[in-house]
Amino acid sequence: MEQRRPGARSLLADLDAYIDDFADFVASAPSSYHAAGALAGALAATGFEAHDETEAWAPVRSGSRGFVVRDGALIAWRAGEGVDATSPVRVLGAHTDSPGFALKPRPDFTADGWAQAGVEVYGGPLINSWLDRDLGFAGRFVTRDGAEHLVRTAAVARIPQLAIHLDREANTGLVLDRQRHVQPVLAAGAEGVSVLELLAREVSPPRGGGAAASSTDGGIPPGDVVGADVRLYDTQYPQRIGARADLFASPRLDNLSSTFAGLVALIESEPAPGTIAVLAAFDHEELGSGTRSGASGPFLSDVLGRIRAGLGASAEDAARANARSWCLSADAGHSVHPNYPEKHDPRVRPLAGRGPMLKVNANQRYASDAHGAALWRGVCEVAGVATQEFVSNNTVPCGSTIGPLTATRLGIRTVDVGVPLLSMHSARELAHVDDLHGLARAIGAFFA
C-alpha cells in the first residue's frame, strides 16, 4: 500500500491518523533498505534536502533541514533558530532492521520435487513464529553499472511445519534445526523457479538523491545483478485488533515503532532555539551494530562532524556542544506477559497501554541514569504522555540497544526508552496504540 506522507496533517495530534500512517509505513518497509527509502521519501516531501556523502554540503544555518542515506540507515537533521558552532544536538536514535532470515548466495535448490531457497538466520528471531506464514523477499540489488535497486516480491514463499501426524511430540517440545528445517518452499516442481529472477522482475529504478523509488520499471535481466542483500518478510498487513481495537499487531515493531515516531516528531516539531534535532536510524542493530551503517560505526559522528564544520566549529566548540547534547535511544521493550509472569521483575511490571518505558539496567546494557530519567520524565510531562519503567528480572539476561554504543562513541548523555511489546522478535509483534502514539509525542517534546 502506498505510504501516506507524514506531515500532511498533524499526526502528533491525531492518534487514529498516526496509527493508519504507521501501518502504511511498516508495509512500505519490508527491509532496512526500504525503511531508509521510505524515510527519505517522507522527508523529501516535507522540505528536507537530500545530501550525498560524496559531494560537498552547504553549511547548516538556522532552519536548515537535511538527510543522508547510507545503505539501510538514514540520518536527518533540522536546525533551530539561532544555531551556532556550540549548538547542542538532540538525537533520536533508532534502528531500521528486524530479526528474520537473509537469502544466501546461490539460493536456488530442489529437494524431493520442491523448489526451495537457501536462507540463513539474521539476528535472533523467534524462529517458530515464521512457520506457515505467507512470505515474500525484499532488499536491494546492485547491477553491473553500479546502480542500487530496491526489490520486493509479493507472497511467494512459506516455511512449512511438519504435520502433527509425523511428529507426535511437536506440542511438547518443537526443535528446529537452523539449516534443515527453515528453508522456504517456492513451488512444487523446480523447473523455471529462481528467487533472483522473481526479484529481478519486480526491481525498482535506481536509488538516487538519497530517496528510494517506489515504482517498477518492468524489471531487469537477472544476469545484470552482481550483488544482492535480500531478506524474507511477512506479507500480512498490520492491523488494529482487540476487544477495544486498541492493540496493534504488526511485523517489525522492533524497531520501526521508534523509527516512525522519530520521523513524525522531526517533521512536525520545531527544534528548540539554538539546538539541532537529529533522527539517527541505524541498520544492523540486531547483529550488534558493528557495521559502517550501524551505531558502532562512524555514520553519526561523520554527519555531526560535517554539520559542525558547516557551522565553523573548532574542536573546542564541538566538545562543548557534545557536553550539552542528548541522545534518546528508542527501542522496543517488553510488556509483562500474562502467561509468563515469572519472567518479569516481581515489582516493576510495565504493561501495554500505560505509556512508553524508561529502560534501566545496572550493568549499563541500557544507558539510562538519573539525569536521563529526569530528562525523560520531563519530556513526557510536557507532552502529556504517561510513562513507566522497565527493568529485567535478575535471573533473565538483559538485551541491549544502540544507546550504550552511541554514548561510548560520542560521549553524549543517553537515555534508553521504548514502547512495551508482547512477542518481541516474532514475525508478528503486538503493541498498544496509545504507547505507539505516546512515544512520538514524547520525542516531539524532546526535540522542542
Buried (B, 14 or more C-beta within 10 A) or exposed (E): EEBBBBBEBEBBEEBEBBBBBBBBBBBBBBBBBBBBBBBBBBBBBBEBBBBEEEEEBEEBEBEBBBBBBBBBBBBBBBBBEEBEBBBBBBBBBBBBBBBBBBBBEEBBEEEEEBBBBBBEBBBEBBBBBBBEBEBBBBBBBBBEEEBBBBBBBEEBBBBEBEEEEEEEEBEEEBEBEEEEBBBBBBBEEBEEBBBBBBBBBBBBBBBEEBBBBBEBEEBBEBEBBEEBBBBBBBBBEBEBEEEEEBBBBBBBBBBBBBBBBBBBBBBBBEBBEBBBBBBBBBBBBBBEBEBBBBBBBEBBEBBBEBBBBBBEBEEEBBEBBBEBBBBBBBBBBBBBBEEEEEEBBEEBBBBBBBBBBBBBBEEBBBBBBEEBBEBBEEBBEBBEBBBBBBBBEEEEEBBBBBBBBBBBBBEBBBBBBBBBBBBBBBBBBBBBBBBBBBBBBBBBBBBB
